[in-house]
Amino acid sequence: MASVELATKMTYRDAAAEGRLFTETPSLSTINRRAIQYGKQIQELNGEEMRGARVKTVFPDSTKCHSQEKNQPKNMINVALGLDEEGNKALLDIQVNKNWEETAKSLDKADALDKKAVVIGDGEREMINALVTGERENQMDFLHLFRTTGYKLWQDAELSLDDRRAVVRELEKILHTLKNSVDKHLKDKDVEVLRRRINLTVDALKALAEKLVKLGCFRAAEFVRQCSNTAVTFARLAVKGVKVPWNSNLVGRLMGEISKRCKHKWMRWTTRGLEAILNIILVRYTSEEKYHRFKQKITKAENLKFIKGGVEIIAAGGEL
């Protein structure tokens, strides 16, 4: 187990070598085999505990890393991170080389998401179409909205760099004004003023989209128009007394954990091996208590017996 823990932070070869500095360790192939075994077991444990969770706030995201399998140049990783009502993180699901439709079916089968859950993310179309169904709602992450708008403006190739930055600053001002209004008006319990601010924000976003159309920036205009309603979901829900984040920073930090171990240029993964190591890493990241219980089970720590004792040296003649 100690060797597998090392393997979640470094290569299998390095894990075997580093482990030998302080204890006897198995070979790198044995560590790899155990990591796949433990990864499957912790995935099943986490899946059972997430069954029926009905989490109301979910942060999905995806990324890629290199593959060592034929006809599979890249591994696609889909992750769904939940946030319960007490603010605790929960790994709802992780899938490797499966589309978002399959991820959504897995979550629905386990009843892991509430029927009125809010999906907060970067607006990836396949992801949104799969997860935001029925009464569920989507909140577009502000940072991704700003970045994507800048990218769309660059694709349109109609404005200079300074002009593109000016458009993004205008977009930032519109949405940050709304964010500050939510904080202020909820504190003042002035819901009607907040409703008017939400409507003004949507109108301002649509006006910005029309402005971009006139400038010939059709890609950026369409994107801003599409986001005009999903960017204000957090504010509309705040009016109803439901608090959700306006950003997806939580899953961004989780994706950083994936990147640290799995996304180096020289690393190559099989689907099974990648899914296993990610389940170990991400269950530990989201819930140290759950990971500790799993580790106790694997190491059979409950079977350990401790005997208290003392040491006394008695001189019986001669030299000690």
Legacy VTK file of the C-alpha trace (Angstrom):
# vtk DataFile Version 3.0
C-alpha trace
ASCII
DATASET POLYDATA
POINTS 320 float
0.000 0.000 0.000
2.872 2.363 0.786
4.363 1.612 -2.627
1.071 2.347 -4.372
0.817 5.648 -2.503
4.259 6.538 -3.818
3.087 5.592 -7.321
0.292 8.168 -7.133
2.977 10.861 -6.894
5.745 9.536 -9.138
6.392 6.940 -11.831
6.197 3.248 -10.963
9.947 2.927 -11.516
10.671 5.836 -9.174
8.187 4.517 -6.626
10.049 1.209 -6.445
13.419 2.957 -6.208
12.366 5.526 -3.604
10.648 2.891 -1.478
13.863 0.906 -1.183
15.482 3.845 0.604
13.487 3.093 3.741
11.984 -0.398 3.398
11.656 -3.486 1.232
9.462 -2.717 -1.792
7.988 -4.901 -4.534
8.990 -4.567 -8.173
7.556 -1.792 -10.334
5.372 -4.316 -12.186
3.939 -5.555 -8.879
3.263 -1.968 -7.766
1.492 -1.358 -11.079
-0.600 -4.499 -10.647
-1.540 -3.542 -7.086
-2.401 0.022 -8.126
-4.843 -1.317 -10.725
-6.328 -3.692 -8.139
-6.679 -1.004 -5.462
-7.956 1.525 -7.986
-10.783 -0.817 -8.963
-11.618 -1.521 -5.329
-11.673 2.133 -4.267
-13.789 2.964 -7.331
-16.362 0.376 -6.229
-16.280 1.665 -2.648
-16.768 5.255 -3.758
-19.502 4.236 -6.203
-21.448 2.501 -3.454
-21.181 5.508 -1.147
-22.273 7.904 -3.916
-25.301 5.788 -4.797
-28.419 7.792 -4.028
-26.392 10.881 -3.018
-28.548 13.227 -5.136
-25.964 15.990 -5.048
-27.400 19.382 -6.008
-24.221 21.088 -7.232
-21.908 19.368 -9.717
-18.694 20.506 -11.380
-17.911 18.414 -14.478
-14.719 18.815 -16.484
-12.605 16.914 -18.980
-8.978 16.722 -20.006
-6.641 14.590 -22.091
-3.369 12.762 -21.618
-1.143 10.556 -23.763
-2.062 6.940 -24.470
0.110 3.864 -25.022
-2.696 1.913 -26.706
-2.849 1.405 -30.474
-5.356 3.582 -32.336
-5.759 5.703 -29.199
-3.379 8.697 -29.425
-5.018 10.466 -26.474
-6.911 9.335 -23.394
-10.030 11.389 -22.653
-10.805 11.867 -18.951
-14.271 12.924 -17.756
-14.659 13.879 -14.093
-17.758 14.880 -12.123
-17.090 16.530 -8.761
-19.993 17.149 -6.410
-20.532 19.551 -3.528
-22.972 18.512 -0.812
-25.096 20.861 1.300
-22.416 20.959 4.021
-19.837 22.094 1.467
-17.932 18.798 1.361
-16.358 17.617 -1.909
-17.390 14.269 -3.365
-16.014 12.415 -6.377
-19.224 11.463 -8.180
-17.724 9.721 -11.184
-14.626 9.386 -13.322
-14.575 7.847 -16.794
-11.681 7.273 -19.173
-12.254 7.134 -22.941
-16.032 7.341 -22.629
-18.229 10.159 -23.878
-20.329 12.437 -21.687
-23.500 10.555 -22.573
-22.079 7.453 -20.908
-20.941 9.507 -17.912
-24.430 11.000 -17.572
-26.051 7.548 -17.765
-23.685 6.284 -15.067
-24.573 9.200 -12.780
-28.312 8.816 -13.385
-28.208 5.062 -12.824
-26.536 5.628 -9.462
-28.958 8.467 -8.648
-25.886 10.514 -7.760
-27.322 13.805 -9.109
-30.449 15.554 -7.961
-33.140 16.092 -10.602
-32.758 19.848 -10.044
-28.970 19.869 -9.840
-26.981 22.881 -11.054
-24.133 22.030 -13.444
-21.256 24.517 -13.217
-18.588 24.308 -15.889
-16.891 25.649 -18.967
-19.849 25.267 -21.319
-18.505 22.322 -23.347
-21.477 21.553 -25.567
-21.374 17.732 -25.369
-21.047 17.882 -21.589
-23.924 20.342 -21.163
-26.233 18.421 -23.510
-25.594 15.189 -21.599
-25.859 16.486 -18.028
-28.287 19.416 -18.175
-31.537 17.574 -18.769
-35.020 17.905 -17.342
-35.121 20.467 -14.525
-31.343 20.784 -14.178
-29.691 24.120 -14.835
-26.338 25.284 -16.117
-24.105 28.008 -14.690
-21.368 29.139 -17.061
-18.059 29.667 -15.271
-17.080 33.341 -15.582
-13.381 32.771 -16.202
-14.039 30.315 -19.035
-16.608 32.700 -20.459
-14.054 35.518 -20.595
-11.327 33.317 -22.055
-13.554 31.735 -24.670
-14.894 35.130 -25.750
-11.334 36.330 -26.263
-10.558 33.204 -28.276
-13.672 33.626 -30.437
-12.705 37.259 -31.096
-9.273 36.076 -32.206
-10.897 33.511 -34.514
-13.081 36.230 -36.046
-9.902 38.194 -36.842
-11.745 41.514 -37.110
-10.324 43.403 -34.127
-6.870 44.346 -32.924
-5.479 42.902 -29.704
-6.297 46.082 -27.781
-9.856 46.123 -29.125
-10.348 42.458 -28.232
-9.151 43.153 -24.709
-11.564 46.097 -24.472
-14.484 43.811 -25.367
-13.470 41.257 -22.737
-13.121 44.042 -20.141
-16.642 45.212 -20.977
-17.904 41.656 -20.513
-16.064 41.367 -17.191
-17.600 44.639 -15.971
-21.135 43.465 -16.816
-20.824 40.150 -14.969
-18.770 41.313 -11.999
-21.335 44.057 -11.423
-23.991 41.337 -11.219
-21.870 39.282 -8.813
-21.411 42.271 -6.511
-25.135 43.065 -6.743
-26.059 39.559 -5.625
-23.882 39.939 -2.529
-25.233 43.402 -1.717
-28.923 42.924 -2.391
-29.134 39.582 -0.624
-27.532 41.185 2.399
-30.076 44.022 2.193
-32.883 41.521 1.437
-33.855 43.632 -1.567
-34.928 40.864 -3.960
-36.837 43.106 -6.386
-33.778 45.245 -7.076
-31.770 42.073 -7.648
-34.362 40.832 -10.163
-34.020 44.103 -12.075
-30.233 43.787 -12.019
-30.461 40.279 -13.491
-32.677 41.532 -16.325
-30.325 44.457 -16.965
-27.391 42.043 -17.112
-29.082 39.775 -19.665
-30.009 42.819 -21.750
-26.433 44.135 -21.563
-25.025 40.788 -22.740
-27.430 40.661 -25.673
-26.570 44.270 -26.545
-22.877 43.366 -26.509
-23.629 40.448 -28.843
-25.398 42.805 -31.263
-22.457 45.172 -31.123
-20.110 42.309 -32.042
-22.336 41.348 -34.976
-21.993 44.882 -36.360
-18.220 44.593 -35.985
-18.244 41.337 -37.972
-17.297 39.182 -34.956
-19.952 36.550 -35.569
-18.385 33.684 -33.592
-17.913 35.831 -30.496
-21.387 37.341 -30.858
-23.065 33.937 -31.035
-21.119 32.701 -28.011
-22.001 35.740 -25.868
-25.654 35.449 -26.919
-25.727 31.746 -25.960
-24.224 32.530 -22.547
-26.525 35.479 -21.791
-28.861 33.271 -19.746
-26.500 30.611 -18.367
-24.124 33.269 -17.002
-26.811 34.577 -14.612
-28.137 31.251 -13.281
-26.433 31.739 -9.903
-28.196 35.105 -9.500
-31.640 33.761 -10.475
-31.263 30.942 -7.974
-30.081 33.399 -5.307
-33.456 35.152 -5.653
-35.064 31.803 -4.735
-32.772 31.366 -1.750
-30.495 28.812 -3.424
-26.787 29.544 -3.236
-24.476 28.156 -5.936
-21.003 29.290 -7.038
-20.518 31.428 -10.151
-17.188 29.731 -10.901
-15.796 26.217 -11.249
-12.564 26.796 -9.323
-13.231 23.697 -7.232
-12.920 21.308 -10.164
-10.037 23.346 -11.575
-7.936 22.470 -8.538
-8.957 18.820 -8.894
-7.844 18.828 -12.532
-4.504 20.118 -11.285
-4.138 16.910 -9.259
-4.630 14.935 -12.460
-2.115 17.066 -14.310
0.595 16.648 -11.646
0.663 12.872 -12.033
-0.631 12.023 -15.482
-0.019 14.770 -18.035
3.743 14.919 -18.442
4.763 14.714 -22.092
6.669 11.476 -21.663
3.944 9.605 -19.787
1.807 7.039 -21.627
-1.205 5.286 -20.114
-3.543 2.396 -20.781
-7.228 3.035 -20.192
-7.379 0.600 -17.280
-4.182 1.835 -15.631
-5.133 5.504 -15.938
-8.620 4.987 -14.530
-7.208 3.052 -11.575
-4.539 5.570 -10.573
-6.989 8.468 -10.966
-9.551 6.847 -8.689
-6.914 6.490 -5.965
-5.641 10.054 -6.413
-9.034 11.731 -6.617
-10.779 9.822 -3.831
-7.869 10.774 -1.578
-8.070 14.393 -2.766
-11.817 14.740 -2.248
-12.143 12.780 1.016
-9.172 11.912 3.188
-11.531 10.201 5.642
-12.869 7.845 2.963
-9.367 7.150 1.687
-8.163 6.406 5.231
-10.978 3.878 5.710
-10.035 2.193 2.441
-6.365 2.117 3.410
-7.211 0.605 6.797
-9.176 -2.114 5.019
-6.388 -2.913 2.554
-3.678 -3.060 5.223
-5.982 -4.961 7.646
-5.044 -2.436 10.309
-7.883 -3.642 12.554
-5.966 -6.914 13.037
-2.902 -5.195 14.456
-2.293 -5.808 18.150
-0.130 -3.521 20.252
1.542 -4.555 23.482
2.776 -1.927 25.900
6.116 -2.600 27.462
9.113 -0.984 29.081
12.863 -1.478 28.995
15.015 -1.620 32.116
18.768 -2.171 32.171
20.130 -3.882 35.279
23.839 -3.986 35.951
24.843 -7.485 37.081
28.571 -7.018 37.193
30.975 -6.491 34.358
30.601 -3.839 31.713
27.340 -2.796 30.135
LINES 1 321
320 0 1 2 3 4 5 6 7 8 9 10 11 12 13 14 15 16 17 18 19 20 21 22 23 24 25 26 27 28 29 30 31 32 33 34 35 36 37 38 39 40 41 42 43 44 45 46 47 48 49 50 51 52 53 54 55 56 57 58 59 60 61 62 63 64 65 66 67 68 69 70 71 72 73 74 75 76 77 78 79 80 81 82 83 84 85 86 87 88 89 90 91 92 93 94 95 96 97 98 99 100 101 102 103 104 105 106 107 108 109 110 111 112 113 114 115 116 117 118 119 120 121 122 123 124 125 126 127 128 129 130 131 132 133 134 135 136 137 138 139 140 141 142 143 144 145 146 147 148 149 150 151 152 153 154 155 156 157 158 159 160 161 162 163 164 165 166 167 168 169 170 171 172 173 174 175 176 177 178 179 180 181 182 183 184 185 186 187 188 189 190 191 192 193 194 195 196 197 198 199 200 201 202 203 204 205 206 207 208 209 210 211 212 213 214 215 216 217 218 219 220 221 222 223 224 225 226 227 228 229 230 231 232 233 234 235 236 237 238 239 240 241 242 243 244 245 246 247 248 249 250 251 252 253 254 255 256 257 258 259 260 261 262 263 264 265 266 267 268 269 270 271 272 273 274 275 276 277 278 279 280 281 282 283 284 285 286 287 288 289 290 291 292 293 294 295 296 297 298 299 300 301 302 303 304 305 306 307 308 309 310 311 312 313 314 315 316 317 318 319
